Amino acid sequence: MNTTEKSEQLNLDNLRKQVSEIRTRGAAETPGDRPGGMNIYARQIAEQFRETNQSPSIIVGQYRLFEFLSLLAFGLAILLFGTSDNHPFLSKGVVTLALCGLAIAFLQIADAYQIPVLRSPHHYLHRILGAWAAAFAVMVIALIPFDINNIYSLPLLGLWFAAGAGFLLVARLLFAYGIRHWARNGVMERRAVIVGGGEPAKELIRALEHQPDNDIRICGIFDDRGEKRSPIMVAGYPKLGTVAELVEFARLVRIDMLIIALPISAEDRILQLLKMLWVLPVDIRLAAHANKLRFRPRAYSHVGAVPMLDIFNKPIRDWDGVAKRIFDIFFSVVALALVWPIMLGAAIAVKATSRGPVFFMQKRHGFNNEIINVFKFRSMYTHMSDPSARNAVTKNDPRVTPVGRFIRKTSIDELPQLFNVLLGSLSLVGPRPHAVLAASHNRTYADVVEGYFARHRVKPGVTGWAQINGWRGEIDSDDKIKFRTAYDLYYIENWSLLFDLKILFLTPFRLLNTENAY
């Protein structure tokens, strides 16, 4: 390794070390979260990308399930003809199910669910038919000791093989047409923003556009440098504004990826950008196509053949998000079935003891810093209510009704948020959403905690890791919001369904501690 390569290796090692420190400390300054917004032109461009897109992995996953169910349907339909009365339908159905599972597994092993294969199936017929044939061969060999004719007759087995092969070919040709159509219409794409302009950005864009199966839609370029070093148009794409404006832009548009088009040697500049951008729920990549230094293949991810160095990954992405949504719906329905008598009693008590509505709605920060309406049982006198939460509730607060004091201590006032979960604005488990104007000593939480908005990279929750560790109730010091944020960031970095289940299970027990709940 020559001197230049050693220098770049050292720069990369330093960069990764400092990125790790950013994760750990939450040390991120976010000018884009301060008042100011973005320019009119960038806002107009953002309106063009308002519609939600589908990630390729979600669509491919849905197609994989479709193939499995279709092959299973073919097999079960053939069973209706009957092959032998000696074996019950159940045993034949199990064999059919196993064969379909094997077929999908072999197709996966053969990389037959990669986008290039799905876009051009006629170029990969050997993979598709080979995987289908291999599944049959394994199943036939496995059934030989059990006398295969007692389960499937060979003619009907051959019929199923031919029918399944024909289906795979026809379905994949139609799906290939669908992929190309969705790519043209922006339904299936990964939206990216280039950070940094000039020649490096131009080379990156050209490299991406020359990919035959490119699914990247470049939404624009953001750069703090002036026109002399970073022209307003790069490779046909406009520079939409500064990096601070990018933070606001990414909250209006469903961005999947930020690609930093700077050399690894620009370590200080890259770190400055990361401190501003890591609060966003997106993948952050460092383009590595122009760097002379080459690392081991595992160090890179790729967009087509364009190498990228992974800096930050979007938390709870794609199928993890689907699994978490199913988790939320199932357990919120179970919770409502269990606690509806308590909710009914609370509603009657609130209505009977003070004037005003039963429910209280408050605007809070949601996913990606969006503003959401959160439901609660009303716990304050109507004429003293504080929808903005500018003045936090304190011990023996005169604004709180007697019933309100009880339901706040027991967290019964939070139960209507189960409806927020069903509507999709909240998750059961996640960082607790704070009111938009919530403050500590007349300073907003974002002013108190560096990197505060990074807790909005996932959907907020009814309960969370901070709450079951004792950080609930009044925030009367800067340290309390700092500790809450630290616990929230730990949850985001270590999320799993088992972690959610643990938090959900511990919540009722930890609510018995009402020391800080007023």
ROZA-231919 format. One record per residue (C-alpha): z negated, y, x; residue number from 1. Coordinates in steps of 0.05 Angstrom, whole numbers, padded with zeros to 5 digits, m for minus. Layout:
N
+--------+--------+--------+-----+
|      w |      v |      u |   i |
+--------+--------+--------+-----+
|      Z |      Y |      X | NUM |
...
+--------+--------+--------+-----+
//
This chain:
518
+--------+--------+--------+-----+
|      w |      v |      u |   i |
+--------+--------+--------+-----+
|  00000 |  00000 |  00000 |   1 |
|  00021 |  00067 |  00030 |   2 |
| m00018 |  00132 |  00030 |   3 |
|  00014 |  00158 | m00034 |   4 |
|  00000 |  00093 | m00071 |   5 |
| m00072 |  00092 | m00047 |   6 |
| m00080 |  00164 | m00071 |   7 |
| m00052 |  00148 | m00140 |   8 |
| m00095 |  00085 | m00144 |   9 |
| m00156 |  00127 | m00128 |  10 |
| m00136 |  00179 | m00180 |  11 |
| m00128 |  00125 | m00233 |  12 |
| m00195 |  00094 | m00215 |  13 |
| m00229 |  00161 | m00219 |  14 |
| m00195 |  00176 | m00285 |  15 |
| m00218 |  00110 | m00316 |  16 |
| m00288 |  00121 | m00291 |  17 |
| m00292 |  00190 | m00321 |  18 |
| m00261 |  00166 | m00387 |  19 |
| m00317 |  00115 | m00390 |  20 |
| m00367 |  00171 | m00380 |  21 |
| m00335 |  00210 | m00437 |  22 |
| m00344 |  00149 | m00483 |  23 |
| m00416 |  00139 | m00462 |  24 |
| m00440 |  00211 | m00465 |  25 |
| m00397 |  00235 | m00522 |  26 |
| m00381 |  00293 | m00476 |  27 |
| m00322 |  00324 | m00511 |  28 |
| m00308 |  00396 | m00526 |  29 |
| m00263 |  00405 | m00586 |  30 |
| m00234 |  00475 | m00592 |  31 |
| m00188 |  00448 | m00647 |  32 |
| m00248 |  00438 | m00691 |  33 |
| m00266 |  00512 | m00687 |  34 |
| m00236 |  00562 | m00735 |  35 |
| m00165 |  00582 | m00720 |  36 |
| m00121 |  00526 | m00745 |  37 |
| m00048 |  00520 | m00724 |  38 |
|  00016 |  00561 | m00729 |  39 |
|  00059 |  00563 | m00791 |  40 |
|  00117 |  00525 | m00759 |  41 |
|  00073 |  00466 | m00739 |  42 |
|  00044 |  00465 | m00810 |  43 |
|  00115 |  00461 | m00839 |  44 |
|  00131 |  00402 | m00794 |  45 |
|  00065 |  00370 | m00814 |  46 |
|  00086 |  00373 | m00887 |  47 |
|  00146 |  00328 | m00870 |  48 |
|  00099 |  00273 | m00846 |  49 |
|  00048 |  00276 | m00902 |  50 |
|  00068 |  00210 | m00933 |  51 |
|  00030 |  00150 | m00908 |  52 |
|  00070 |  00101 | m00866 |  53 |
|  00060 |  00026 | m00857 |  54 |
|  00043 |  00000 | m00788 |  55 |
|  00090 | m00055 | m00763 |  56 |
|  00032 | m00103 | m00753 |  57 |
|  00012 | m00098 | m00827 |  58 |
|  00083 | m00110 | m00852 |  59 |
|  00093 | m00168 | m00804 |  60 |
|  00026 | m00198 | m00825 |  61 |
|  00047 | m00193 | m00898 |  62 |
|  00113 | m00227 | m00882 |  63 |
|  00077 | m00283 | m00845 |  64 |
|  00035 | m00296 | m00907 |  65 |
|  00097 | m00294 | m00950 |  66 |
|  00131 | m00347 | m00907 |  67 |
|  00070 | m00392 | m00909 |  68 |
|  00064 | m00388 | m00985 |  69 |
|  00139 | m00398 | m00995 |  70 |
|  00142 | m00460 | m00951 |  71 |
|  00080 | m00486 | m00986 |  72 |
|  00114 | m00475 | m01053 |  73 |
|  00175 | m00514 | m01031 |  74 |
|  00132 | m00572 | m01008 |  75 |
|  00090 | m00574 | m01072 |  76 |
|  00152 | m00570 | m01115 |  77 |
|  00180 | m00631 | m01080 |  78 |
|  00115 | m00668 | m01092 |  79 |
|  00127 | m00661 | m01167 |  80 |
|  00183 | m00712 | m01160 |  81 |
|  00131 | m00761 | m01135 |  82 |
|  00140 | m00808 | m01077 |  83 |
|  00087 | m00860 | m01091 |  84 |
|  00032 | m00873 | m01141 |  85 |
| m00011 | m00906 | m01089 |  86 |
| m00036 | m00840 | m01060 |  87 |
| m00065 | m00785 | m01104 |  88 |
| m00032 | m00716 | m01108 |  89 |
| m00091 | m00686 | m01070 |  90 |
| m00076 | m00724 | m01005 |  91 |
| m00003 | m00705 | m01009 |  92 |
| m00022 | m00632 | m01021 |  93 |
| m00067 | m00633 | m00959 |  94 |
| m00009 | m00660 | m00917 |  95 |
|  00036 | m00606 | m00945 |  96 |
| m00014 | m00551 | m00931 |  97 |
| m00025 | m00576 | m00860 |  98 |
|  00050 | m00578 | m00846 |  99 |
|  00059 | m00507 | m00870 | 100 |
|  00001 | m00484 | m00827 | 101 |
|  00032 | m00519 | m00767 | 102 |
|  00099 | m00486 | m00780 | 103 |
|  00069 | m00416 | m00780 | 104 |
|  00029 | m00432 | m00717 | 105 |
|  00091 | m00457 | m00680 | 106 |
|  00131 | m00396 | m00704 | 107 |
|  00075 | m00352 | m00676 | 108 |
|  00074 | m00390 | m00610 | 109 |
|  00150 | m00381 | m00606 | 110 |
|  00142 | m00306 | m00614 | 111 |
|  00183 | m00310 | m00678 | 112 |
|  00141 | m00255 | m00710 | 113 |
|  00157 | m00203 | m00657 | 114 |
|  00195 | m00143 | m00683 | 115 |
|  00258 | m00155 | m00641 | 116 |
|  00262 | m00226 | m00668 | 117 |
|  00252 | m00203 | m00740 | 118 |
|  00304 | m00148 | m00732 | 119 |
|  00358 | m00195 | m00705 | 120 |
|  00342 | m00266 | m00728 | 121 |
|  00413 | m00290 | m00716 | 122 |
|  00401 | m00282 | m00641 | 123 |
|  00338 | m00326 | m00643 | 124 |
|  00357 | m00384 | m00688 | 125 |
|  00335 | m00433 | m00635 | 126 |
|  00264 | m00406 | m00638 | 127 |
|  00260 | m00406 | m00713 | 128 |
|  00291 | m00474 | m00727 | 129 |
|  00258 | m00504 | m00665 | 130 |
|  00188 | m00484 | m00690 | 131 |
|  00202 | m00512 | m00759 | 132 |
|  00229 | m00577 | m00729 | 133 |
|  00169 | m00582 | m00681 | 134 |
|  00120 | m00576 | m00740 | 135 |
|  00156 | m00633 | m00776 | 136 |
|  00157 | m00677 | m00714 | 137 |
|  00082 | m00668 | m00702 | 138 |
|  00066 | m00684 | m00775 | 139 |
|  00111 | m00745 | m00777 | 140 |
|  00080 | m00773 | m00713 | 141 |
|  00011 | m00760 | m00741 | 142 |
|  00028 | m00797 | m00806 | 143 |
|  00058 | m00859 | m00774 | 144 |
| m00009 | m00897 | m00770 | 145 |
| m00019 | m00883 | m00845 | 146 |
|  00050 | m00909 | m00867 | 147 |
|  00088 | m00845 | m00881 | 148 |
|  00126 | m00876 | m00939 | 149 |
|  00062 | m00880 | m00979 | 150 |
|  00055 | m00805 | m00976 | 151 |
|  00125 | m00776 | m00969 | 152 |
|  00190 | m00815 | m00974 | 153 |
|  00236 | m00800 | m00916 | 154 |
|  00292 | m00775 | m00961 | 155 |
|  00246 | m00724 | m00995 | 156 |
|  00217 | m00705 | m00927 | 157 |
|  00288 | m00692 | m00904 | 158 |
|  00301 | m00651 | m00966 | 159 |
|  00240 | m00608 | m00953 | 160 |
|  00261 | m00598 | m00880 | 161 |
|  00331 | m00575 | m00901 | 162 |
|  00305 | m00531 | m00957 | 163 |
|  00253 | m00499 | m00912 | 164 |
|  00303 | m00487 | m00857 | 165 |
|  00351 | m00454 | m00905 | 166 |
|  00295 | m00411 | m00934 | 167 |
|  00273 | m00388 | m00865 | 168 |
|  00343 | m00367 | m00846 | 169 |
|  00360 | m00331 | m00912 | 170 |
|  00292 | m00298 | m00918 | 171 |
|  00293 | m00273 | m00846 | 172 |
|  00363 | m00244 | m00854 | 173 |
|  00340 | m00206 | m00915 | 174 |
|  00276 | m00184 | m00881 | 175 |
|  00317 | m00159 | m00821 | 176 |
|  00357 | m00115 | m00868 | 177 |
|  00291 | m00090 | m00898 | 178 |
|  00263 | m00073 | m00830 | 179 |
|  00324 | m00033 | m00810 | 180 |
|  00322 |  00003 | m00878 | 181 |
|  00247 |  00018 | m00873 | 182 |
|  00256 |  00043 | m00801 | 183 |
|  00310 |  00091 | m00822 | 184 |
|  00269 |  00117 | m00881 | 185 |
|  00204 |  00123 | m00842 | 186 |
|  00166 |  00070 | m00881 | 187 |
|  00154 |  00025 | m00821 | 188 |
|  00144 |  00065 | m00759 | 189 |
|  00092 |  00087 | m00709 | 190 |
|  00086 |  00162 | m00707 | 191 |
|  00074 |  00193 | m00639 | 192 |
|  00062 |  00261 | m00610 | 193 |
|  00078 |  00278 | m00538 | 194 |
|  00024 |  00317 | m00501 | 195 |
|  00054 |  00357 | m00444 | 196 |
|  00125 |  00383 | m00438 | 197 |
|  00178 |  00396 | m00385 | 198 |
|  00215 |  00343 | m00346 | 199 |
|  00163 |  00287 | m00353 | 200 |
|  00165 |  00293 | m00429 | 201 |
|  00241 |  00293 | m00428 | 202 |
|  00244 |  00229 | m00386 | 203 |
|  00193 |  00196 | m00432 | 204 |
|  00232 |  00213 | m00495 | 205 |
|  00297 |  00189 | m00465 | 206 |
|  00264 |  00123 | m00445 | 207 |
|  00236 |  00113 | m00515 | 208 |
|  00301 |  00130 | m00550 | 209 |
|  00340 |  00080 | m00508 | 210 |
|  00297 |  00022 | m00533 | 211 |
|  00342 | m00021 | m00578 | 212 |
|  00284 | m00037 | m00625 | 213 |
|  00248 |  00029 | m00621 | 214 |
|  00198 |  00039 | m00678 | 215 |
|  00168 |  00104 | m00650 | 216 |
|  00179 |  00167 | m00690 | 217 |
|  00165 |  00228 | m00646 | 218 |
|  00135 |  00282 | m00690 | 219 |
|  00134 |  00337 | m00638 | 220 |
|  00108 |  00362 | m00572 | 221 |
|  00045 |  00401 | m00557 | 222 |
|  00031 |  00436 | m00491 | 223 |
| m00013 |  00494 | m00469 | 224 |
|  00035 |  00518 | m00415 | 225 |
|  00083 |  00575 | m00424 | 226 |
|  00159 |  00571 | m00433 | 227 |
|  00174 |  00575 | m00358 | 228 |
|  00139 |  00509 | m00344 | 229 |
|  00145 |  00478 | m00413 | 230 |
|  00207 |  00500 | m00454 | 231 |
|  00202 |  00506 | m00529 | 232 |
|  00253 |  00449 | m00539 | 233 |
|  00251 |  00384 | m00499 | 234 |
|  00305 |  00330 | m00510 | 235 |
|  00318 |  00357 | m00579 | 236 |
|  00244 |  00359 | m00601 | 237 |
|  00206 |  00425 | m00612 | 238 |
|  00142 |  00446 | m00579 | 239 |
|  00098 |  00457 | m00639 | 240 |
|  00039 |  00491 | m00606 | 241 |
| m00021 |  00484 | m00561 | 242 |
| m00065 |  00423 | m00552 | 243 |
| m00120 |  00457 | m00593 | 244 |
| m00070 |  00463 | m00650 | 245 |
| m00053 |  00389 | m00641 | 246 |
| m00123 |  00370 | m00664 | 247 |
| m00111 |  00404 | m00731 | 248 |
| m00040 |  00377 | m00735 | 249 |
| m00064 |  00305 | m00726 | 250 |
| m00113 |  00315 | m00784 | 251 |
| m00057 |  00334 | m00831 | 252 |
| m00008 |  00281 | m00808 | 253 |
| m00020 |  00206 | m00803 | 254 |
| m00009 |  00201 | m00728 | 255 |
| m00013 |  00132 | m00695 | 256 |
| m00007 |  00151 | m00622 | 257 |
| m00015 |  00208 | m00573 | 258 |
|  00025 |  00199 | m00509 | 259 |
|  00006 |  00242 | m00450 | 260 |
|  00067 |  00257 | m00408 | 261 |
|  00033 |  00276 | m00343 | 262 |
|  00030 |  00241 | m00275 | 263 |
| m00033 |  00202 | m00258 | 264 |
| m00044 |  00251 | m00200 | 265 |
| m00058 |  00307 | m00251 | 266 |
| m00128 |  00279 | m00260 | 267 |
| m00164 |  00343 | m00278 | 268 |
| m00113 |  00363 | m00329 | 269 |
| m00113 |  00294 | m00362 | 270 |
| m00189 |  00295 | m00367 | 271 |
| m00187 |  00365 | m00398 | 272 |
| m00138 |  00339 | m00450 | 273 |
| m00180 |  00277 | m00465 | 274 |
| m00242 |  00318 | m00477 | 275 |
| m00204 |  00354 | m00532 | 276 |
| m00166 |  00295 | m00562 | 277 |
| m00212 |  00234 | m00562 | 278 |
| m00245 |  00256 | m00627 | 279 |
| m00181 |  00236 | m00665 | 280 |
| m00173 |  00167 | m00696 | 281 |
| m00109 |  00150 | m00657 | 282 |
| m00086 |  00110 | m00597 | 283 |
| m00083 |  00153 | m00534 | 284 |
| m00035 |  00129 | m00480 | 285 |
| m00016 |  00155 | m00412 | 286 |
|  00058 |  00147 | m00399 | 287 |
|  00068 |  00106 | m00336 | 288 |
|  00144 |  00100 | m00334 | 289 |
|  00153 |  00155 | m00282 | 290 |
|  00096 |  00135 | m00235 | 291 |
|  00120 |  00100 | m00172 | 292 |
|  00056 |  00060 | m00167 | 293 |
|  00058 | m00006 | m00205 | 294 |
| m00003 | m00046 | m00225 | 295 |
| m00009 | m00117 | m00249 | 296 |
|  00026 | m00128 | m00317 | 297 |
| m00039 | m00137 | m00354 | 298 |
| m00058 | m00065 | m00337 | 299 |
| m00003 | m00039 | m00384 | 300 |
|  00014 | m00039 | m00456 | 301 |
|  00087 | m00028 | m00474 | 302 |
|  00127 |  00010 | m00525 | 303 |
|  00189 | m00032 | m00520 | 304 |
|  00199 | m00035 | m00445 | 305 |
|  00165 |  00032 | m00431 | 306 |
|  00098 |  00020 | m00395 | 307 |
|  00036 |  00056 | m00419 | 308 |
| m00036 |  00058 | m00393 | 309 |
| m00086 |  00052 | m00449 | 310 |
| m00138 |  00107 | m00450 | 311 |
| m00169 |  00103 | m00520 | 312 |
| m00154 |  00056 | m00577 | 313 |
| m00158 |  00073 | m00651 | 314 |
| m00221 |  00041 | m00679 | 315 |
| m00218 | m00008 | m00738 | 316 |
| m00143 | m00012 | m00740 | 317 |
| m00091 | m00050 | m00781 | 318 |
| m00119 | m00117 | m00806 | 319 |
| m00190 | m00099 | m00784 | 320 |
| m00184 | m00042 | m00834 | 321 |
| m00160 | m00090 | m00888 | 322 |
| m00218 | m00137 | m00874 | 323 |
| m00268 | m00080 | m00877 | 324 |
| m00239 | m00056 | m00943 | 325 |
| m00246 | m00125 | m00974 | 326 |
| m00317 | m00128 | m00947 | 327 |
| m00332 | m00060 | m00979 | 328 |
| m00304 | m00078 | m01047 | 329 |
| m00338 | m00147 | m01050 | 330 |
| m00407 | m00124 | m01030 | 331 |
| m00405 | m00059 | m01070 | 332 |
| m00388 | m00098 | m01133 | 333 |
| m00446 | m00146 | m01117 | 334 |
| m00492 | m00087 | m01106 | 335 |
| m00473 | m00053 | m01171 | 336 |
| m00485 | m00119 | m01208 | 337 |
| m00555 | m00122 | m01178 | 338 |
| m00578 | m00049 | m01182 | 339 |
| m00547 | m00024 | m01247 | 340 |
| m00614 | m00027 | m01284 | 341 |
| m00645 |  00017 | m01229 | 342 |
| m00587 |  00065 | m01234 | 343 |
| m00593 |  00068 | m01310 | 344 |
| m00667 |  00081 | m01305 | 345 |
| m00656 |  00136 | m01253 | 346 |
| m00603 |  00169 | m01296 | 347 |
| m00650 |  00170 | m01356 | 348 |
| m00708 |  00197 | m01314 | 349 |
| m00665 |  00253 | m01283 | 350 |
| m00638 |  00275 | m01351 | 351 |
| m00704 |  00271 | m01387 | 352 |
| m00746 |  00310 | m01337 | 353 |
| m00702 |  00370 | m01320 | 354 |
| m00643 |  00408 | m01347 | 355 |
| m00574 |  00397 | m01317 | 356 |
| m00525 |  00340 | m01303 | 357 |
| m00547 |  00271 | m01281 | 358 |
| m00500 |  00270 | m01222 | 359 |
| m00492 |  00318 | m01165 | 360 |
| m00428 |  00324 | m01126 | 361 |
| m00426 |  00350 | m01055 | 362 |
| m00369 |  00364 | m01007 | 363 |
| m00377 |  00327 | m00942 | 364 |
| m00337 |  00309 | m00880 | 365 |
| m00299 |  00244 | m00888 | 366 |
| m00251 |  00203 | m00846 | 367 |
| m00211 |  00245 | m00796 | 368 |
| m00252 |  00306 | m00816 | 369 |
| m00222 |  00308 | m00886 | 370 |
| m00265 |  00338 | m00941 | 371 |
| m00289 |  00288 | m00993 | 372 |
| m00333 |  00293 | m01055 | 373 |
| m00395 |  00249 | m01051 | 374 |
| m00434 |  00228 | m01113 | 375 |
| m00510 |  00229 | m01118 | 376 |
| m00563 |  00230 | m01171 | 377 |
| m00586 |  00302 | m01179 | 378 |
| m00653 |  00311 | m01145 | 379 |
| m00661 |  00387 | m01148 | 380 |
| m00671 |  00437 | m01203 | 381 |
| m00601 |  00459 | m01224 | 382 |
| m00613 |  00533 | m01212 | 383 |
| m00640 |  00519 | m01142 | 384 |
| m00587 |  00469 | m01120 | 385 |
| m00553 |  00479 | m01053 | 386 |
| m00483 |  00446 | m01056 | 387 |
| m00467 |  00471 | m00985 | 388 |
| m00531 |  00440 | m00956 | 389 |
| m00537 |  00502 | m00912 | 390 |
| m00613 |  00497 | m00922 | 391 |
| m00637 |  00426 | m00909 | 392 |
| m00689 |  00396 | m00955 | 393 |
| m00759 |  00398 | m00923 | 394 |
| m00826 |  00366 | m00939 | 395 |
| m00854 |  00391 | m01006 | 396 |
| m00791 |  00431 | m01018 | 397 |
| m00800 |  00469 | m01084 | 398 |
| m00726 |  00459 | m01102 | 399 |
| m00736 |  00384 | m01110 | 400 |
| m00759 |  00357 | m01178 | 401 |
| m00816 |  00306 | m01183 | 402 |
| m00766 |  00252 | m01202 | 403 |
| m00720 |  00277 | m01147 | 404 |
| m00775 |  00270 | m01095 | 405 |
| m00784 |  00197 | m01114 | 406 |
| m00710 |  00178 | m01115 | 407 |
| m00699 |  00214 | m01049 | 408 |
| m00756 |  00177 | m01015 | 409 |
| m00730 |  00110 | m01040 | 410 |
| m00656 |  00129 | m01029 | 411 |
| m00642 |  00113 | m01102 | 412 |
| m00606 |  00181 | m01105 | 413 |
| m00553 |  00151 | m01059 | 414 |
| m00535 |  00092 | m01104 | 415 |
| m00478 |  00129 | m01141 | 416 |
| m00442 |  00129 | m01073 | 417 |
| m00424 |  00057 | m01088 | 418 |
| m00371 |  00087 | m01134 | 419 |
| m00345 |  00127 | m01074 | 420 |
| m00338 |  00061 | m01038 | 421 |
| m00297 |  00031 | m01095 | 422 |
| m00253 |  00094 | m01096 | 423 |
| m00242 |  00088 | m01021 | 424 |
| m00271 |  00154 | m00996 | 425 |
| m00332 |  00119 | m00966 | 426 |
| m00346 |  00052 | m00933 | 427 |
| m00410 |  00013 | m00945 | 428 |
| m00427 |  00018 | m00871 | 429 |
| m00409 |  00075 | m00824 | 430 |
| m00433 |  00142 | m00798 | 431 |
| m00468 |  00179 | m00855 | 432 |
| m00425 |  00237 | m00881 | 433 |
| m00457 |  00305 | m00872 | 434 |
| m00446 |  00365 | m00916 | 435 |
| m00391 |  00412 | m00893 | 436 |
| m00438 |  00469 | m00877 | 437 |
| m00497 |  00428 | m00854 | 438 |
| m00533 |  00462 | m00797 | 439 |
| m00591 |  00458 | m00748 | 440 |
| m00625 |  00525 | m00735 | 441 |
| m00565 |  00562 | m00764 | 442 |
| m00517 |  00525 | m00718 | 443 |
| m00467 |  00475 | m00746 | 444 |
| m00474 |  00404 | m00720 | 445 |
| m00408 |  00411 | m00682 | 446 |
| m00439 |  00469 | m00644 | 447 |
| m00501 |  00429 | m00628 | 448 |
| m00469 |  00364 | m00606 | 449 |
| m00409 |  00359 | m00561 | 450 |
| m00361 |  00308 | m00589 | 451 |
| m00394 |  00310 | m00658 | 452 |
| m00327 |  00301 | m00694 | 453 |
| m00314 |  00236 | m00657 | 454 |
| m00360 |  00203 | m00710 | 455 |
| m00305 |  00218 | m00761 | 456 |
| m00256 |  00170 | m00727 | 457 |
| m00277 |  00118 | m00779 | 458 |
| m00292 |  00124 | m00853 | 459 |
| m00364 |  00147 | m00866 | 460 |
| m00413 |  00099 | m00898 | 461 |
| m00469 |  00095 | m00950 | 462 |
| m00513 |  00066 | m00895 | 463 |
| m00506 |  00063 | m00820 | 464 |
| m00532 |  00041 | m00752 | 465 |
| m00569 |  00108 | m00743 | 466 |
| m00604 |  00102 | m00810 | 467 |
| m00632 |  00032 | m00800 | 468 |
| m00657 |  00054 | m00732 | 469 |
| m00700 |  00108 | m00763 | 470 |
| m00653 |  00168 | m00759 | 471 |
| m00652 |  00188 | m00832 | 472 |
| m00679 |  00245 | m00873 | 473 |
| m00690 |  00317 | m00851 | 474 |
| m00655 |  00343 | m00789 | 475 |
| m00704 |  00396 | m00764 | 476 |
| m00686 |  00394 | m00690 | 477 |
| m00624 |  00391 | m00647 | 478 |
| m00647 |  00325 | m00617 | 479 |
| m00644 |  00290 | m00684 | 480 |
| m00571 |  00304 | m00696 | 481 |
| m00556 |  00286 | m00623 | 482 |
| m00590 |  00219 | m00631 | 483 |
| m00555 |  00206 | m00697 | 484 |
| m00488 |  00221 | m00666 | 485 |
| m00503 |  00175 | m00607 | 486 |
| m00519 |  00118 | m00653 | 487 |
| m00457 |  00131 | m00695 | 488 |
| m00412 |  00130 | m00633 | 489 |
| m00444 |  00065 | m00611 | 490 |
| m00428 |  00035 | m00679 | 491 |
| m00355 |  00057 | m00674 | 492 |
| m00346 |  00029 | m00605 | 493 |
| m00379 | m00038 | m00623 | 494 |
| m00355 | m00048 | m00695 | 495 |
| m00347 | m00118 | m00724 | 496 |
| m00355 | m00148 | m00793 | 497 |
| m00417 | m00184 | m00768 | 498 |
| m00445 | m00118 | m00745 | 499 |
| m00432 | m00089 | m00814 | 500 |
| m00466 | m00149 | m00846 | 501 |
| m00527 | m00141 | m00801 | 502 |
| m00534 | m00067 | m00820 | 503 |
| m00524 | m00082 | m00894 | 504 |
| m00577 | m00137 | m00892 | 505 |
| m00628 | m00094 | m00855 | 506 |
| m00618 | m00032 | m00898 | 507 |
| m00665 | m00051 | m00956 | 508 |
| m00721 | m00068 | m00907 | 509 |
| m00714 | m00005 | m00866 | 510 |
| m00715 |  00038 | m00929 | 511 |
| m00788 |  00019 | m00936 | 512 |
| m00801 |  00069 | m00880 | 513 |
| m00800 |  00135 | m00919 | 514 |
| m00833 |  00178 | m00866 | 515 |
| m00773 |  00224 | m00856 | 516 |
| m00745 |  00221 | m00926 | 517 |
| m00763 |  00281 | m00970 | 518 |
+--------+--------+--------+-----+
//
